[in-house]
Structure formats: structure tokens, C-alpha cells
Amino acid sequence: MPTAKGKTLPRIINMMQLIPITPRWTTAKILQSSLEDRGFTVTKRTVERDLVEVADLFGLVSSDSPDGYKWSYSRKRSDIFLPSISAEEALSLQLVEQHLQDFFPREVFSQLDAIFKKSKDTLVRSQLLHSWPSKIASLPHVLAFKPLNIDTGIKSLITQGILEQRKMEITYGGSDSVHLISPLGMLIRDTKLVLICYFYDYKEPRHLLFHRVNSAKILNETFDTDFNTLKYSQTGAVGILVNAEKIEVKLAVKGYVKELFQESAINASQKINNERTLPDLTTQNDWVDVSIQLPHTLELENWLMGLSDHIIVKAPEQLKARVIRRMIKSLGHYGISTE
């Protein structure tokens, strides 16, 4: 890179790009070295003078240390040295903060406090979109369970273990036993955070709930993995498998479920036959046939039972029999005999 002697404005702009947001920090000595790497010939004293001159303008904070003054951007300022964002971008950031903050480590979102504040201020100034966040709500699929309380320290250690691919020792559930795990990734299921990991030297992924981890310790031992949580979640293994093989589920559906399948698809194998009917039912014209290939999981059975007034399971026989047995058992809880 060509040397940029005497170019004050480019030097200051480059310096501002090198300053982190608190609690991370830098010093004039570190900034001097970094600026020289970028082609700017500058003394440490000049850097110190520049920092003092722009501190109020850009919301810099400083504190003394044995290495000299430490400098950071303040989290409380939304006018920090960040690119301007549009009202549409600000709206997106507000929705991200609103819907994801309960599921990610606090330190992840704390690093974004400044840009979230900038997005709020941007929306306030937008006549068109300032009220938009209050006009959007996300409803749960069923009941509105609140996210479970997770120890922030434990969550932070687990996410660090995932990112750095370091083995961990944990205690889990009601047991005091210490388990050695290799943390692979995490996913959000309903309002729960799920940790995917290997236990000891086994290579079969296990699923643990974050809120049931009672203690966690990161070890120095690392491990290699190309595990992809997104691809893994798409295999159906995240559900509680009844059968490892995919099955062709054949259903007769009506009402809400009929509309659901006609307006959306679970996967590319989904097929709807609008001409097929069930002649033995008085509302035969309301029913249509649906076929789709899915893993046989308990979640699938629960969904079929939960909407059983709109669904008839036609095949495969194993799935149909299991749903019927569970329905009969459920009726027994109410004192209703099917014998």
C-alpha cells in the first residue's frame, strides 16, 4: 500500500476503523503500529492527540492502564463511527433484536448494542417506518411458552466451546456425574436451545437442552469436525425417531389442514390429489388425499393426533396403528372405554 504521509483525514478515518466497541479496547501504541501497516507514517504522540480531538465527536471512552490509555467506542452512543443505515435496514435489525435475543448469548448481542441503538434512532426519524415494530407480532405454532431461563455463564462457555471446537466437561440433569463432550452446534426448537454434541469418543450426535446443563468447563483439548448443524437438522434426526428410514405418509385431510397443505409444502415430495374423496364420509367432498415422504418421528405422531379432527392416517400401517393406539390410550385417561 502506498505511504500516505501528511494525509490527516484518511489517517483519522483509518484509525477510527481500528477502534473496537467496549468492552474490547485498543491503545495508541497498537493503533500506531496498525496505521503503519496501512501505509501511514505517524508517531504515537500524534495518534494520542488525534484520539483526544475526536473522542467527543465519535463517542470514544478511555481508561488508564499500565499499557497506556485504553480506547473504545461507547455502547451508549448511536452516532459512533458506523455506516449510515436505511430505515429498512434499521427495521430488520430491530426485528432481529426482538425475536432472537432470548436464544443467543448475551455477549453476542452486547457486541451489537451500538448498532441496535443506531437502528432505533434511525426508525424514530423515519415517518414511514417508525411505528412498524409495533405493528408486527410473531405468534407461536401452539401455546406461547416463554423461553427457558438459561445460566448466562454456562451458555457463554458452551458457545465458546462450539466456536473454538474445544472439548468440555459438564454435569447434566439431576446427576452429579461429569461427562466429557465435544460440542458441535446448537439449534432452536420452539422456545428451547438444544446443544448437539458427541459424548466421550462416540460419533453419534446427542441432543442436550441448554437449561439442563448444571455446570460446564472448557478444556484445552480441541477436536476436528466438519459437522454442519443446518444439514443435520434437515435429515429429520432432530426429532425423536421411531424409524430411521423415511416413510411415505398418506393422509386424507380437510378443513384447516387441507388449506395448510394447499398453501404450503413441507418438502418437494408432497403431492395433493384434489379429486380423491372418501365416499363413506358424509362430508366426502371436503376431503383430499395427501402423500409426503417424512421421517417417522414422535413429533409427526403428535402433530397428527393434535389435528386428528382434520386428518385420517391411511398409510403406512405402522404409523396408522401407533396413532390409533395412542388415541385409545388418551381416551382412557378420560374414563372412556373403546372396548
C-alpha positions in Angstrom: 0.0 0.0 0.0 1.4 3.4 -0.8 2.6 5.6 2.0 0.1 8.4 2.9 2.3 10.9 4.7 0.5 14.0 5.9 -2.9 12.9 4.8 -4.7 13.7 8.0 -8.3 12.9 7.1 -7.6 9.5 5.6 -5.3 8.6 8.5 -8.0 9.5 11.1 -10.7 7.6 9.1 -8.4 4.6 9.1 -7.8 5.0 12.8 -11.5 5.1 13.6 -12.0 1.9 11.7 -9.4 0.2 14.0 -11.1 1.1 17.3 -13.5 -1.6 18.8 -16.6 -1.2 20.8 -16.3 -1.6 24.6 -15.5 -3.9 26.4 -12.9 -4.5 23.8 -10.2 -1.8 23.6 -7.1 -0.7 21.9 -4.2 1.7 22.7 -2.4 4.5 20.9 0.7 2.2 20.5 -1.4 -0.6 18.9 -3.1 2.0 16.6 0.2 3.5 15.6 1.5 0.0 14.6 -1.7 -0.8 12.7 -1.7 2.5 10.9 1.9 2.0 9.8 0.8 -1.4 8.4 -1.8 0.5 6.3 0.9 2.9 5.0 0.6 5.9 7.3 3.8 7.2 8.9 2.7 8.6 12.2 4.1 8.9 15.8 2.4 7.6 18.9 2.1 11.1 20.2 0.2 12.1 17.0 -2.2 9.2 17.5 -2.8 10.2 21.1 -3.6 13.8 20.0 -6.0 12.6 17.3 -7.8 10.4 19.8 -8.3 13.3 22.2 -9.6 15.6 19.5 -12.2 13.2 18.1 -13.3 11.5 21.4 -16.4 13.6 22.0 -17.3 13.8 18.3 -17.4 10.0 17.8 -18.3 8.8 21.3 -14.9 7.4 22.4 -14.3 6.4 26.0 -10.9 5.9 27.6 -9.4 4.5 30.8 -5.9 4.4 32.2 -3.9 1.1 32.3 -0.3 0.0 32.6 -0.1 -0.1 28.8 -1.4 3.4 28.4 -4.9 4.7 27.9 -7.3 2.1 26.5 -9.7 3.4 23.9 -13.2 2.1 22.8 -16.4 3.3 21.3 -19.1 3.8 23.9 -22.1 1.4 23.8 -24.3 4.3 24.8 -23.8 6.3 21.7 -25.7 5.5 18.5 -23.6 8.0 16.5 -20.4 6.0 16.6 -18.3 5.5 13.6 -20.7 3.2 11.8 -22.0 3.3 8.3 -25.4 5.0 7.8 -28.2 2.5 7.7 -31.5 2.9 5.9 -34.9 2.8 7.6 -35.5 -0.6 6.0 -32.2 -2.0 7.4 -33.0 -0.5 10.8 -36.3 -2.2 10.8 -34.6 -5.6 10.1 -32.2 -5.1 12.9 -35.0 -4.2 15.3 -36.8 -7.5 14.4 -33.6 -9.4 14.8 -33.1 -8.0 18.3 -36.7 -8.5 19.3 -37.0 -12.2 18.2 -33.5 -13.6 18.7 -32.1 -12.0 21.8 -33.5 -14.8 24.1 -31.7 -17.5 22.2 -28.2 -16.3 21.9 -25.5 -15.5 24.4 -25.8 -12.0 25.9 -22.3 -11.2 24.9 -23.2 -11.8 21.3 -25.9 -9.2 21.4 -23.9 -6.9 23.7 -21.4 -6.5 20.8 -24.3 -5.2 18.7 -25.8 -2.8 21.2 -24.4 0.2 19.4 -25.9 -0.7 16.0 -29.2 -1.7 17.6 -29.4 1.7 19.2 -28.5 3.3 15.9 -31.3 1.3 14.2 -33.8 2.6 16.9 -32.7 6.2 16.3 -33.0 5.7 12.6 -36.5 4.4 12.8 -37.6 7.2 15.1 -36.6 9.6 12.4 -38.5 7.7 9.7 -42.0 9.0 9.2 -42.9 5.9 7.2 -41.5 3.1 9.4 -41.1 4.5 12.9 -44.2 2.6 14.1 -43.6 -0.6 12.2 -42.1 -2.7 15.0 -45.4 -2.2 17.0 -47.4 -3.5 14.0 -45.6 -6.8 13.8 -46.0 -9.8 16.1 -44.7 -13.3 15.9 -47.2 -16.0 17.2 -46.0 -19.4 18.3 -47.2 -22.5 16.5 -49.3 -23.6 19.5 -49.0 -22.3 23.1 -47.0 -19.2 24.0 -44.3 -20.8 26.2 -41.7 -18.3 27.3 -38.0 -19.1 26.6 -36.5 -21.1 29.5 -34.0 -19.4 31.8 -30.5 -20.5 31.0 -27.5 -19.7 33.1 -25.7 -17.0 31.0 -22.3 -18.1 32.2 -22.9 -21.7 31.1 -24.4 -20.6 27.8 -21.3 -18.5 27.2 -19.0 -21.4 27.9 -20.9 -23.7 25.6 -21.0 -21.3 22.7 -17.2 -20.7 23.2 -16.6 -24.5 23.1 -18.6 -24.7 19.9 -16.8 -21.9 18.2 -13.3 -23.0 19.3 -14.0 -26.7 18.9 -12.8 -27.5 22.4 -13.9 -30.4 24.5 -15.9 -29.7 27.7 -16.8 -31.3 30.9 -20.4 -30.9 32.0 -22.9 -32.1 34.6 -26.4 -32.6 33.3 -29.9 -33.0 34.7 -30.3 -34.3 38.2 -26.9 -36.2 38.2 -23.6 -35.1 39.6 -21.7 -37.3 37.1 -19.2 -35.4 35.0 -19.4 -36.1 31.2 -16.9 -35.4 28.5 -18.4 -33.9 25.4 -17.4 -32.4 22.1 -19.9 -29.5 21.4 -20.8 -29.5 17.7 -23.6 -26.9 17.3 -26.9 -25.6 18.6 -30.4 -25.2 17.3 -33.6 -23.5 18.4 -36.6 -25.8 18.9 -39.8 -24.0 19.9 -38.5 -22.0 22.9 -35.6 -24.3 23.8 -32.0 -24.1 22.9 -30.6 -27.6 22.0 -26.9 -28.5 22.2 -25.7 -31.1 19.7 -22.6 -32.9 20.8 -20.6 -36.1 20.9 -20.3 -37.9 24.3 -16.8 -39.1 25.0 -15.4 -40.8 21.9 -18.7 -41.8 20.4 -19.6 -40.3 16.9 -23.4 -40.5 17.3 -24.7 -37.0 17.9 -26.6 -36.5 21.2 -29.1 -33.7 22.0 -28.9 -31.8 25.3 -31.1 -29.0 26.5 -29.1 -25.9 27.5 -31.2 -25.2 30.6 -30.5 -28.7 32.0 -26.7 -28.2 31.9 -25.8 -27.6 35.6 -22.1 -26.9 35.1 -19.6 -26.5 32.3 -15.9 -26.4 32.0 -13.9 -25.8 28.8 -10.8 -28.0 28.3 -7.7 -27.2 26.4 -8.1 -30.3 24.2 -9.5 -29.5 20.8 -11.2 -31.7 18.2 -11.6 -31.6 14.4 -15.1 -31.7 12.9 -16.9 -30.7 9.7 -20.3 -31.1 11.4 -22.9 -28.9 9.8 -25.9 -28.2 12.1 -28.1 -26.9 9.2 -27.6 -30.1 7.2 -28.1 -32.2 10.2 -31.4 -30.6 11.1 -32.6 -31.2 7.6 -32.2 -35.0 8.0 -35.0 -35.3 10.5 -32.6 -36.6 13.1 -33.5 -33.6 15.3 -36.9 -35.2 16.0 -37.3 -38.3 18.2 -37.0 -41.0 15.6 -39.3 -44.0 15.7 -37.9 -45.3 12.4 -34.6 -44.2 10.8 -35.9 -44.7 7.3 -38.2 -42.2 5.6 -41.8 -43.4 5.1 -44.4 -42.4 2.6 -47.2 -40.9 4.7 -50.6 -41.0 3.1 -53.3 -38.9 4.6 -56.9 -37.8 3.9 -57.3 -34.2 5.1 -59.9 -31.5 5.3 -60.6 -28.0 6.7 -57.6 -26.2 8.2 -55.1 -29.0 7.3 -56.3 -29.1 3.7 -55.7 -25.4 3.4 -52.3 -25.7 5.0 -51.1 -28.3 2.5 -52.7 -26.4 -0.4 -51.0 -23.2 0.5 -47.6 -24.5 1.6 -45.3 -27.5 1.3 -43.2 -29.5 3.8 -40.8 -30.7 1.2 -40.6 -31.5 -2.5 -42.1 -34.9 -2.2 -45.5 -33.5 -1.2 -48.4 -34.4 -3.5 -52.1 -33.5 -3.3 -54.9 -35.3 -5.2 -57.8 -33.0 -5.1 -60.1 -35.5 -7.0 -59.9 -38.3 -4.5 -62.7 -38.5 -1.9 -63.8 -40.7 0.9 -67.2 -41.9 -0.1 -68.0 -43.4 3.3 -67.9 -40.0 5.0 -70.9 -37.6 4.9 -68.5 -34.7 4.1 -66.8 -36.6 1.4 -66.3 -33.6 -0.9 -64.3 -31.8 1.8 -61.5 -34.4 1.9 -58.5 -34.6 -0.3 -55.6 -37.1 -0.4 -52.0 -36.0 0.5 -48.8 -38.1 0.3 -45.4 -37.0 1.5 -42.1 -38.6 2.4 -41.1 -37.9 6.0 -39.0 -39.4 8.8 -41.2 -41.3 11.3 -40.8 -39.2 14.5 -42.8 -38.7 17.7 -43.3 -35.1 16.6 -45.0 -36.3 13.4 -47.3 -38.5 15.5 -48.0 -35.7 17.9 -48.9 -33.4 15.0 -51.3 -36.0 13.5 -53.0 -36.5 16.9 -53.3 -32.8 17.6 -55.2 -32.3 14.3 -57.0 -35.6 14.3 -60.4 -34.0 13.6 -59.0 -32.9 10.2 -56.7 -35.8 9.4 -57.2 -39.5 8.7 -53.9 -41.5 8.5 -54.2 -44.0 5.6 -50.7 -45.4 5.4 -48.2 -46.7 6.3 -49.8 -49.2 8.6 -47.2 -48.9 11.4 -47.8 -45.2 11.7 -51.6 -45.6 11.5 -51.5 -48.3 14.2 -49.4 -46.2 16.5 -51.6 -43.2 16.2 -54.7 -45.3 16.9 -53.1 -46.9 20.0 -52.1 -43.5 21.4 -55.6 -42.1 20.8 -57.2 -45.1 22.5 -54.8 -44.6 25.5 -55.7 -40.9 25.6 -59.4 -41.7 25.7 -58.8 -44.0 28.6 -57.4 -41.0 30.6 -60.9 -39.6 30.4 -62.6 -42.8 31.5 -63.8 -43.5 28.0 -63.6 -47.2 27.1 -63.2 -48.3 23.4 -63.9 -51.9 24.1 
